[in-house]
Amino acid sequence: MSIETVPKTSRAAVLTAHGEPLEIRELPIPTELEPGALLVKIEAATVCGSDLHLWDGSLAGSQALSLPVIPGHEMVGSVVRIGEGAERDTFGQPLRAGDRICFTHASCNQCEHCRLDNQPTLCANRQYYMFTSCAEAPYLVGGFAEYCYVFPNSGRVKVPDEVPTEWASAASCALRTVVHSFDRIGRLNPWETVVIQGSGPLGLFATALADHLGAERVITIGAPEDRLKIATSFGATDIVSIADAPEPRDRIDAVRGLLGGRGADVVFEFSGARTAFTEGLGMIKEGGRYMVTGQIDGPGKEVPVRPGFITRQQLTIMGTWSGHIAEYRKALQFMRNTRRRYDFGTLVPHRYPLEQATEALTRMRAQQDIKPVLVPHATAAQVST
């Protein structure tokens, strides 16, 4: 079903070579939708750290891809075309013209991970935005574009009216991954101490969620100073600045100093730093829990670990990869319910037109932006950077 007049082509910022500026191309907009598919008009696409790693080529070790591709996998789109059987979101809410949705990578719903393990993020046949070539139909398979194709098996959820579009876009990867990590680590108790490694988007969202869930103490580690100020406003009881503790041993000592020589009950790794895993092990108390989320695989990422330390300390160590539609919905509900407590707008203050996608990536890499927002249908004069 077609809902509004849609052009025949869509502009997209396309990655044709790693490390090179993104190229603005006109790509066909599919006129026929598969059953279950949607076409959306991208209202906002926020830049994720994974987009940076895609751009510079360092994601090659964790995910196969064939250039050219359209970066972007956290975005909000408004519905413009609805395929047969796609009239409702995953949770049964009707979809109509103009409804804002977040949507997932597409799991097959047939493999063992999907059906038996109930872990669709591990799907062996997953269709990924930003990793799927845009050289063939359905072409528009990334967020850095004016329009995007929602795969038939993609989970989709309506964005609550109370949640601004830019916030929802950030929730559709960074926050949903944090929610998934917290779900897997288990209940946080009000007498437990939590360490958050990293003050990027994931670390800041995690700080807010740990505070909201009632952890007795939340220690956030990171830099630069402006991000640590946000962490404090999001509920961090203590911060450890990398500028003040530049070496791994310094940061371990700083955390244990704050806790009277003991380790934390729970440590979350959201930094992606090479040394973070071994540092985190040094920050956990005996019997503690460690969630590793920020690491990517690849050459040069190896670190030395003493397995006997894990045994003797009786640690629980887990990993989280991505998130599925349940985590998207929980992330959006968390934003809606806590929007007056946490100013999530501080994470997404700067907007860029599609032509400045490379600049947005560059500024995020330089830590000049926490999470840049691409507004594909805007011009440079219509956005503030």
PETA-V89944 format. One line per field, one symbol per residue. burial: # if it has 16 or more other ideal C-beta (glycine too) atoms within 10 Angstrom, else .. Layout:
BEGIN
burial=???
END
This chain:
BEGIN
burial=..#..#...######......#..#.#.##..##.####################..##.....#..################..#..##....#...#########...#.##.....##.#..#######.#...######################...####################..#..#...######################.#.#######...##.##..#########..#.....######.##...###########..##.#######..########...................#.#..#.###########.###..#..#.#.###.#####.#########....########.........
END
